[in-house]
Amino acid sequence: MIVWLTGGSGLVGTELVKLLLSESKVKKIVSFGRKQLPFDHPKLVQAQLDWQTEHRPDLAFCCLGTTIKKAGSQANFRKVDHDLVLDFARVAKERGAGKFVVVSAMGAKASSKFFYNRVKGEMEQDLIKVGFDSLVIHRPSLLLGDRTEKRFGESLAIKLFPFFRPLLKGPLAKQQPIKASAVASSMLKKGLSATSHVLVMRNEDMLAFQA
């Protein structure tokens, strides 16, 4: 199959690209982005964010995501985490993709009083309206992995997590940080197998993919 991907330079996206390159069912990967990915492989085609390519997708993955600090404003954050995601989804659907797999966030809710969660929730609602045969939404907690971009709050939480992990029981255990590689593994598996019209993968569901 032919796969479209955007957000491949991010934490989850990088792990997903590695998996896709080694997946025998995937014939071609078209990665859309501003950054050149550090992979040299005959299966990988790197393209710009104008969505122009001769390769029509069977399946599309979206790992786009930024922070308000990096985006510079709430408006710019929304352009990436909502508008750009929807643009990619609509073009993928028009070009033939029947399935769309996206990274959202734990707590995503269109009616949330928190801006970040509200934008993620609105993104999910609008993706449903695009009309894919199957839409798989992943809602991870704090992501663990090697970031090129350092985020103080996340770095501190990750360092402290091993000390607090024994205290995480019941509902709190479901909110524990998760490896980006586990999210990527879930995305690939569900992308290749899920048939539900809308499937939501919660953080606790993805922990099963964590080594």
Phi, psi and omega in degrees: 000161177256130184245136169258147181213139168225151187086021185288349179268355181277183185297308178286318182302318180299317179294323180292320178301316179302316181292318181295323181295331181262000181274120184293335181285346182262119181271323184213140176240121176255113182257122179258130179178168178276333182264142175282128180284145183278046180231136175240101186212140181297339179280343189262126174244126181256127185230170180273174182279019174268002176063023181268121178197153177278347185271119179272133187275147168266330188212141179231140177241137178234117178243023181294143177178141178222191175236159179297323178298313181290322180289331178099341180193164176297322181298316179290325176300314180297325179299325180276305190279350175237297189297312182293323176299315180293322177301313180298316181297315182296319179293318179300318179296316180297327182273358172122356181292127178266345184226142181226129182238126188226149173266123175247229179201149173301134180092001179300126181197123185298335181262008182296147176280348178269127186304312182302308181296325180293317179297317179297319179295320178293323176300315179298313180301317182288330175295322178301323182290341180296327173093035176292151174300323179216127177239123181245116183254126178254128181241080181280160171277204177302130184271135177257137179161177181271105178270142170282331179262122181272131178239114189304310183300316180291319180300318179295316180297320181293321179293324183277340186305316181302331181283330182264347185305318180298341182272350183277104180229158178063226182301326181295328180297331181288343184260005184296153177304154184226144179292139177301327180295328178290320177296316179297319179297318178295318180300315181294312182300313182289328177296326181272343188235330187296140179237356180297146178300312174224121179238126178254119177263111180279167181303317181294332176291322183283339180299337179294340181267002185272123180283000000 
